[in-house]
Amino acid sequence: QLTIGLTPWGPVVGQDWEGRPYVLQWTAQDPQATNLNLLELEQVHSTAQALRAAASFGIPGQNFMVADKDGHIGWTISGRLPKRGPAEGGIPQESTAPVVGNSGWLPVEEQPRITDPADGLLWSANARVVGGAAAALIGDDDMNRGARAAQIHADLQRAALPMTPAASLAVQLDDRALFLERWRALLAQVVERARAADPRPPAGADQDAALATLRTWSGHAAPQDAAYRLVSRFREEVEARAFFMLIAPARQRADLFEFSIPSSFEGPLWRLVQARPPHLLAARFADWDAFFTEALLAAERLPPVCHDLPSCTWGRVNAVHVEHPLARAVPLLAPLLDMPTVMVAGGREDMPRIQGPDYGASERFSVAPGDEADGYFHMPGAQSGNPASPFYRRGFEDWAQGRATPFLPGPRAHALELTP
């Protein structure tokens, strides 16, 4: 038997560290949260009509961008937005506050939107699109920190107009590590200072190898780049130490609470490592040099697939393995069902070309109406669901290497005849 406590706002889902109950108010539980208004898109004829329709969709909130034949473009959140209480989105509210939780739905006319921006560009990468009061209406569900979106925007600004499918693919395949450039410079300083302070590094550290690795920095999340892996790992080690160092008092009060690092922490983190205030440093560190040296030592630790720093490339630790769900349950079927494991370019975040060992672009697609011959379409697998078919893996290699698979079919090579 499962007993669930109910309140005017929703079910009780747990307790905080002081024993106070947590209540979840979820818009999906409102009877008005879902509808079939998505079908209205079949009847709209302009960007303005599409934006108004999107704001009424009964679906989870999504970025929605649209263009019409007259050249008008627009963005909004597709899906209804709740009227939020006075507290900022995501921050728990006391049930004794004058106004608690959401109170109905935001009128369609008040939904945040952008139409025909001055530079003629709209872009989205799971990051915040608007700020100020409009952002407060949407809330913050740990949006992407924005480095990827900024790089996409810069790519679009540089692209020649009119935008072609080839230019679109170039944006999607942009694997430049612009976000990590300042972290690479910081790491180089840390290594140099560590060498100067102690020519005999502690066990497991190799500052000479670290410097040699950093000199190979290509500025890209390239499979052969060992420097990208080292810099990325160093940043993660610094971030984790800094975050949990700062929230130490909260962790002592709520030792069972699961703290996670928000994507928005990058701004405070960078200010912290630049200013290096002594009063925020944990007592176990003699100074900030000791803090960075510990992070460096952790970043130099090699994963099982590597033998030394210079050969521990990004491709080794970020190789892509597209696994069939059935193969996960029955590993013996993996050679038949899975795609080949490959080393491809792209970072796990903060650049247009997102790529991790078990995730990436589910598709890449661009086509200009009336110029379909120059369009392309990428999928990390073919349309055939039959592993015995010669077409089962067709297109995977093009997806992995970023080669533009033609959008239009080529000459007919086979015919499927259906007979009664």
C-alpha angles and dihedrals in degrees: 000000000000118000117200124189114225129202135177088268101044144285125330106250102178147314135273124233091277094052096255113144121248117220122199118216105192122182090213089069091062112099088226093055096091132050142140096253089122086082089067088079088075090066104041122105104185144039091251092054092046093051092050092048093047092055089061098049115125095224136102111285115276136170107261122196125177141175130192135207092263092061099256117140133189148173134207141143110274108217131050119288123216125233101251129213123249094274119089116266114275096020114114115243129213113248089226093061116116092247118026130185129334122335111200129306132313112251114252091243091060096051111118113256143161123211129185099344116209095251092047093237135120124178138168134190106164088283133118109286099185135028139203120031093350091058090050090057091055099042128211121274094176095288120198111280093245105245091113093048091049091052091050090050091051091049091052092049091054095046118102116246135273091049111236129200089250090056090048091053090050089057092048091050096047104129099168111142096222093145093057097046094094090046090053090054091048092049091051089054092048093051093048093049091047091052092048093048096048121011087190104064121206121267112292095022125111111180094174091055090047091054092046089051093049091054088064092061108140096183089240137093087244123164092236095048113107092175093062091055092048095047093045091050093047091054091050091051092049092046095051094047094047096046097048090042091057096047095045093116091053091048091053091053095043106030093162095050115106108232119195130187111251119223089237090066092088093084097052090039094057092047088051096052090046098047095034096195110202093215092063094051117105114250093242091068118077090205141334091279088062090049093053093042091056090050090048092051090051091049091051092058107109124231116233093263093061135073103187139000100258092053096040094100129181090248092060094057097033102044111149119239116182103199126196112229091233091052089057089058095039108030093186088071094056097097089054100041109029128082116242117275108250139176110235137171122260140083131250091246144340098061135070094253102066114189134161133164092268105020141046141125108344086202142348116210139164130161133161114219108248092019100067092143091074095047126107138201128197130191128166089235141018131266092251113097092191111098089200090061117100086226096056094103097028110137097017094104092050090051092049095047097037096242113157109249107206115255093216122065119254127227114320111266100167137022128208112211119197115201129183 
